[in-house]
Amino acid sequence: MHDVDGLNSGYASALLEQYLENPEGVPREWRALFESGASELVATHPGLARLVELLQTDGNGHAVSAPTTPTAAPAEATAPPAPSVDHELLGGVAAAMALVKAYRTHGHLAARLDPLGSEPVGDPSLEAERLEPKLTPELQRRIPADILRVHVPGETLADVLPALRETYCGTSAYEIEHISDHEQRVWLRAAIESGRYRQPLSVEERKRLLERLSEVEGFERYLGRAFLGQKQFSIEGLDVMVPMLDETIEIAAEEGAHEVVLGMAHRGRLSVLVHVLGRPYESILREFEGERTLEAIASDPEGNTGDVKYHLGAEGTRPTASGEITVTLASNPSHLEAVDPVVEGRTRAEQTDRSTRTGYHDSSVAMPILIHGDAAFPAQGVVAESLNLADLGGYSTGGTLHLISNNQIGFTTDPADGRSTRYSSDLAKGFDLPIIHVNADDAEAALAAVRLAMAFRRRFCTDVVIDLVGYRRHGHNEQDEAAYTQPLMTARIERQPSVREQYATALVEEGALSQEEADELVSRVSTKLKEAHERLKATFGQAVPAVGYEGRIPATGDAEIVTAVSADRLRQLNEELLAVPEGFTVNPKLAKQLEKRRTALDEGGIDWGQAEGLAFATLLVEGIPVRLTGQDTERGTFSHRHLVLHDAQNGQALAPIQSLTDSIASFEIHNSPLSEEACVGFEYGYSVAAPEALVAWEAQFGDFVNGAQVAIDQFIVSGLSKWGQTSRLTLLLPHGYEGNGPEHSSARLERFLQLAAQENIRIANCTTAAQYFHLLRRQALEPGARPLIVMTPKGLLRLKQAASTLADLSEGAFRPVIAEPGVSHEQVRRLVLCSGKVYYDLVGHEARRGADWLAVGRLEQLYPFPVAAAAELVRSYPALEELVWAQEEPQNMGAWRAIRHRLEEALPEGVRLRFSGRPWRASPSEGYPTAHLKEQDRIVREALS
Ligand SMILES: Cc1ncc(C[n+]2csc(CCOP(=O)(O)OP(=O)(O)O)c2C)c(N)n1
C-alpha cells in the first residue's frame, strides 16, 4: 500500500460512504484497504472510527495529515496538512484483517481433523509471514486487537493470532462464511471465537466421558470376540458418536423436547441401540445368537420376513436432567439415506397438534437427528431432496442435527473416487448450513461441537452439520479384509490407539484418575456383558419374546365401515366449502366453476374435485385429520381441486375447508417441492407417526412416482413384513392413456400389483366421483391401516358420466366390482372386464351400441383382489362364453399379468379368457396423439367385436 495522501476521520468516513455507494469511485489504495479483509470494518462504523483514530496518530500521539488536494475525495474534506501517514501500520491493519478473515474462511484447511494424522493442505492466506506487508512479530504487537473485531482474548494481534489458530485450525474447524444471513455469521463467529461452547469439562464430567467411551469400546470388542466374523458394523473409530448423542439428547430435553427421532445406517447402530436407546445387552446378544439357532428366524407365524439386526427400529425412554425423553430410532432399509425424509416426516407428525383446524405446529417438542455416512451424504440424491425440505412451511422440523459419521471411506471406495468436493459435507453449504468439522479422537472437542450446533439450532431453528472425522477400525464389516484395498490406511489404523485409550492416558496424566481406575472401567463392561450373555444362554430353548416391532396392526377386519354420509350433512359441508369471508374476491372465472358445485348436489354432476373435498370435510367433522401434499396439489395439477383459493385483488390464500364449523381435526394442505423420493418418504414417516390421520400424497402425473421407488419398495410395501410397520398413507397417482406420450400416461400399476402380497397394501382405480368419495372415507375409517395406491384420473375429473349425485354419496359404499347398468344379464355372451378410464372408451364406442350380447364390467379394486365379487359378477351372466380383459396398457404392463390367474379362477367351465390391450412394449405409450387414438380404437374394437 502506498501513497495514501492523508487522513482525517471526516475524510475517511466520507470515503467509506462513497465506497459503499460505488466502490470504483474511491482511490485504489483505499479500495484495497476496504476490501482487504476489512469487510466487517466497512460495514460497521465503530471499527472504522477506531481505525481512523489509530491512523491519525503517528505512534507518538501526533496527528497525521489530511489530503491537501484530494483526487477523488469529497470536497468538504479539508483538514490541515500534517507530517505523514504511518504506512506500515496502515498496511499492517489491512493485512491483519485479511488474516482474520482468512482464519474464519479457510482455517479449516489447516485444521488437524484426521485422527490418522494426514497433513492438512493449509492455505497461504493463513500465513502471517507471507502476507504483504509481512506481519512481523513487532508489527503484530502494534496492531490492537479491538480493531479486528475478534472474540478471542488478547490485546494485540500478537496475542490473538495463536488463539485464532487454535480455534480455527485445531481439532475442530468451521465453515460458516458461506452463510448468507449476516446475523447467523456474526453469531457463529462470536460463539466460536469466544469459546462459549468449549468450556473445559469438570473432572467429574471427564471421568463420565471416559466411562462412556469405555462402555462403547467394551461393547463392540465383546461382540467382536464372542461372535467372530459376524457383521456388527462396529462403531470403533467413531466411538465418540455415542457421547455426542448423549449430549444432544440432554440438550434437546433441556430445550423442551419430549422426543428425539433418530435416523441412521448400519455403522454403529448396535451401539446406538444399546447405549442411546437403552436396549438391554441381552436383546442384541440374542440377535447374534439368533443367527446360530436358525429356528428363531425361520418361524415367524405371520409369514413376515423380519430384517437384519442393524435395520430394526426401536424406541426407548431415557432419563435426562430435564425429565424423561423418548428416543425413537426409525427402522430403515439398506438403501443409504432413504430414511432421511422418513425421520423428518415422523418428527413433523410428532410436532403437530392435529386437534386444531389447521394443525398447530410446534417444533420444540420433537427433534430429528440424522446420522450419515461420509460416502452416502454427498452421493445420494435423497440427501439434497431432504435438505431442501428443511425450511418449507409444510415440512420444516425446526432444524435437524446432521452428523456425518466420517470414516473417510465408503466400503472400499476412497473419497477421491466418491465425490467431487473437498469435504463430504460440502452439499450442505448450498443450503446455507453451518458445518463443524471435528476430529473424532478429540472427545471433548466433539462434545463442544454438539453444544455449538445445538445452540445455533436453538437460536435460528435451522439444520446444522457436524462432520465427525474418524476412521473404521475393522473394515467395512467384520468379514471384510480392508488391507486388500486400503493397505496403508489399514496399517495406520492398526497403530492407532483408540479414543478411549488416548483419553484415559490424558486423564491419568492429568491426575483425574489412576490407571487402575481407568482399566477397571473397561473390565466392568466386559463383566456385565459376560453376565448378560450367560443369562441369555440360560434361556435358550424357551419362547423368544418379540423384540423390535412397533405395534402390529391387524389386517382388514370384519368391522362395518360406514362411508355414506347423510344428505343434510353433505349439503351443510358443501355450503361451507364454498363460503368465503366478506371482502374476499374469488377469481371470477373460477367463481363460475365453483358455483356449479353449489347446484351439483341437487342437480347432479358432483365431479371428482367436489367429491374429494366432501370426503375430506366429512372426515374432519368426524375427528379424522387429513394431510394432503404433492406437486401443485392446492389447486390440483388439472385445476380440478381448488381447496386453496387466492384473492384476485391481493393474492391472499384461503382454504375454506380449514374453517368448517363442526371440524374437530386438522386439515393440512401443502404444495410440495419438486421431489418425489423425499416427499413420499416424508409422508410415509408422517403417516407412521400419525396412524389416526389420512395422509395423502399426490403425484403430478403418476409416471413420476418412480422417482420415489425406494420409498415404495423399501418402506411402503415391505415395512409391515420387515418391521411390523405400516400406515394409511394414500398415494394419488394420475393414470390413464390420453395421448400425452410415454410419460404422462402410466402410474405403473403393474409395479404396485407386483409388490402387493399378504394384504400389505390396497390398490384401486375408480371410475366415478362417488366411488372415490367412499374409497377415501373407507381408507380413513378402516380400523386396519394399510397404504392405499389410487390410480386417479385426468379426463374423468370432468367427464359427465363419471360425475355422481348426492344419493351416490349419501347411500351405498365403495364397490370393488361394478356390473354395467341397464344390461339384461341373460343375453350376455361376452363380458368385457376392465379398470379405470378405458371403461368409458368401451361403453361410449360405436361398436358397443346395440350389442345386447355384451356387457362391460369394471374392476375398481385391484388389490386385494375382490375374489367373491368378481366370481359373483361372472356367474351373473348365465350364457357367458367369453371374458375379455381390456386394458389400455401394454400386455407386460397394467393389471393383466397380476390378475390373469384370478380371472381364470373366477371363470365357470367352458368360458374363454382373452386379452385386449397394447402389445408387449418397452415404453408405456405412443408419442403421437394420432397413433394413440388409432391404438386406443383398436383395443376397444378388439374387445367389443
Ligand atoms: C443406496 C445404496 N447403495 C449402495 C449400498 C451398498 N453399501 C452399503 S454400505 C456402503 C458404503 C457406505 O459408505 P459410507 O456412507 O461412508 O458409510 P460407512 O459404511 O463407511 O459407515 C455401500 C456402498 C447401499 N447400502 N445403499
The ligand as a MOL file (V3000), in Angstrom:
LIG
                    3D

  0  0  0     0  0            999 V3000
M  V30 BEGIN CTAB
M  V30 COUNTS 26 27 0 0 0
M  V30 BEGIN ATOM
M  V30 1 C -28.2840 -46.7870 -1.9370 0
M  V30 2 C -27.2250 -47.7580 -1.5810 0
M  V30 3 N -26.2790 -48.0840 -2.4780 0
M  V30 4 C -25.3140 -48.9590 -2.1610 0
M  V30 5 C -25.2660 -49.5430 -0.9380 0
M  V30 6 C -24.1830 -50.5610 -0.5700 0
M  V30 7 N -23.3360 -50.0360 0.5270 0 CHG=1
M  V30 8 C -23.5370 -50.3830 1.7910 0
M  V30 9 S -22.5050 -49.5840 2.8370 0
M  V30 10 C -21.7510 -48.7720 1.5820 0
M  V30 11 C -20.6560 -47.8160 1.8690 0
M  V30 12 C -21.1880 -46.6470 2.6240 0
M  V30 13 O -20.1570 -45.7730 2.9540 0
M  V30 14 P -20.4290 -44.6000 3.9580 0
M  V30 15 O -21.6260 -43.8400 3.5610 0
M  V30 16 O -19.1730 -43.8300 4.0760 0
M  V30 17 O -20.7600 -45.3440 5.3170 0
M  V30 18 P -19.8150 -46.3380 6.1250 0
M  V30 19 O -20.2260 -47.7370 5.7750 0
M  V30 20 O -18.4230 -46.0540 5.7560 0
M  V30 21 O -20.0920 -46.0320 7.5400 0
M  V30 22 C -22.3190 -49.1250 0.3790 0
M  V30 23 C -21.8690 -48.6120 -0.9140 0
M  V30 24 C -26.3000 -49.2160 -0.0360 0
M  V30 25 N -26.3790 -49.7810 1.1650 0
M  V30 26 N -27.2310 -48.3110 -0.3670 0
M  V30 END ATOM
M  V30 BEGIN BOND
M  V30 1 1 1 2
M  V30 2 1 2 3
M  V30 3 2 2 26
M  V30 4 2 3 4
M  V30 5 1 4 5
M  V30 6 1 5 6
M  V30 7 2 5 24
M  V30 8 1 6 7
M  V30 9 2 7 8
M  V30 10 1 7 22
M  V30 11 1 8 9
M  V30 12 1 9 10
M  V30 13 1 10 11
M  V30 14 2 10 22
M  V30 15 1 11 12
M  V30 16 1 12 13
M  V30 17 1 13 14
M  V30 18 2 14 15
M  V30 19 1 14 16
M  V30 20 1 14 17
M  V30 21 1 17 18
M  V30 22 2 18 19
M  V30 23 1 18 20
M  V30 24 1 18 21
M  V30 25 1 22 23
M  V30 26 1 24 25
M  V30 27 1 24 26
M  V30 END BOND
M  V30 END CTAB
M  END
